[in-house]
Amino acid sequence: MSYMPNVIAFRPHIAAEPLRRPRILIRAAREGQSGWRRDRDLKRLLRLDHTPALGAALPRLRAEEALLNDARLQRAADYDMHRHILLMIAILAEMRAAVASAPIPVRTGARIGAAMLAQIGAAISAPGTAIPAHP
């Protein structure tokens, strides 16, 4: 009998629907990633006293961003492009941090080390070597 834990670690599935926004908005959010400081900026953006747990702020960020996106699409006078970009920066940073901190599931059974995979790959791709055909 083998030991199998009853906890299965899955990488988080962040969003049910992808963010489909104008290229310039996504580009601005990507450029803003370098200046993002989670402890400083997330509290200020969400108007909180403390920084929420990793990934816990994503639903609120997505909801606020959806409201701003609707205002953008309706060309509302109260649309705040600066806040929209800040929300996009926060969403991208939170998704990246949540995926990076998620545990990677360990596979049981046959395990091949990285060195062994490199040797196999080198042998297959080496010139003059061929995989023998079955008779």
C-alpha positions in Angstrom: 0.0 0.0 0.0 1.4 3.4 -0.9 0.9 6.6 1.0 -1.1 9.3 -0.8 -1.9 12.5 0.9 -5.5 13.7 0.9 -4.5 17.2 -0.2 -4.1 17.9 -3.8 -2.2 21.0 -4.8 -3.4 22.7 -7.9 -2.2 25.9 -9.4 -4.8 28.5 -9.0 -7.2 29.3 -11.9 -7.2 33.0 -11.6 -10.0 34.2 -13.8 -13.0 32.6 -15.5 -12.8 35.0 -18.4 -9.6 36.5 -19.9 -9.0 40.3 -19.8 -9.7 41.6 -23.3 -8.7 45.2 -23.2 -7.2 47.6 -25.7 -3.5 47.0 -26.4 -2.4 50.4 -25.1 -4.1 49.7 -21.8 -2.4 46.4 -21.4 0.9 47.8 -22.5 0.7 50.6 -19.9 -0.1 48.1 -17.2 2.9 45.9 -18.2 5.2 48.9 -18.1 3.9 49.8 -14.7 4.9 46.5 -13.2 8.4 47.6 -12.5 7.3 50.4 -10.2 4.6 48.3 -8.4 5.2 47.7 -4.7 2.5 45.4 -3.3 2.6 46.6 0.3 2.5 50.2 -0.6 0.3 50.4 -3.6 -2.3 47.8 -3.0 -3.3 49.3 0.3 -3.6 52.7 -1.3 -5.5 51.5 -4.3 -8.1 49.5 -2.3 -8.2 52.1 0.5 -7.3 49.5 3.2 -5.3 49.7 6.4 -3.5 46.4 5.8 -2.3 44.5 2.8 -4.7 41.6 2.0 -3.4 38.0 1.6 -2.0 37.0 -1.7 -4.7 36.5 -4.2 -7.5 37.6 -1.9 -7.8 41.0 -3.5 -8.2 39.7 -7.0 -12.1 39.5 -7.0 -12.4 43.1 -5.8 -9.8 44.3 -8.3 -11.5 42.5 -11.1 -14.9 43.9 -10.1 -13.7 47.5 -9.9 -11.8 47.2 -13.2 -15.0 45.8 -14.8 -16.9 48.9 -13.6 -14.2 51.2 -15.0 -14.1 49.3 -18.3 -17.9 49.7 -18.6 -17.5 53.4 -18.0 -14.7 53.5 -20.6 -16.9 51.8 -23.2 -19.9 54.1 -22.5 -17.5 57.1 -22.7 -18.7 58.2 -19.3 -17.6 61.6 -18.0 -16.5 60.2 -14.7 -14.1 57.6 -16.2 -10.7 57.7 -14.5 -8.1 56.4 -16.9 -5.3 56.7 -14.3 -7.2 54.5 -11.8 -8.0 52.0 -14.6 -4.4 51.6 -15.4 -3.5 51.3 -11.7 -6.1 48.6 -11.3 -4.8 46.8 -14.4 -1.2 46.9 -12.9 -2.5 45.5 -9.7 -4.5 42.7 -11.4 -1.5 41.6 -13.5 0.8 41.8 -10.4 -1.6 39.9 -8.2 -2.2 37.2 -10.8 1.6 36.8 -11.3 2.2 36.6 -7.6 -0.6 34.1 -6.9 0.6 31.8 -9.7 4.2 32.0 -8.6 3.4 31.3 -4.9 1.1 28.3 -5.7 2.5 24.9 -4.7 3.6 22.8 -7.7 2.0 19.3 -7.5 4.5 16.5 -7.0 4.0 13.6 -9.4 4.5 10.1 -7.9 5.7 7.2 -9.9 8.6 7.3 -12.4 10.7 10.4 -12.0 13.3 11.5 -14.4 15.8 14.1 -13.2 16.8 17.2 -15.2 20.2 15.9 -15.9 18.8 12.6 -17.3 16.4 14.6 -19.5 19.2 16.7 -20.8 21.3 13.6 -21.6 18.3 12.0 -23.4 17.7 15.2 -25.4 21.3 15.5 -26.3 21.4 11.9 -27.5 18.3 12.3 -29.6 19.3 15.6 -31.2 23.0 14.6 -31.8 24.0 14.5 -35.4 24.4 11.0 -36.9 22.1 9.4 -34.3 18.9 7.8 -35.3 16.2 6.0 -33.4 16.2 2.4 -34.6 13.2 1.3 -36.5 11.2 -1.7 -35.4 11.8 -4.8 -37.5 
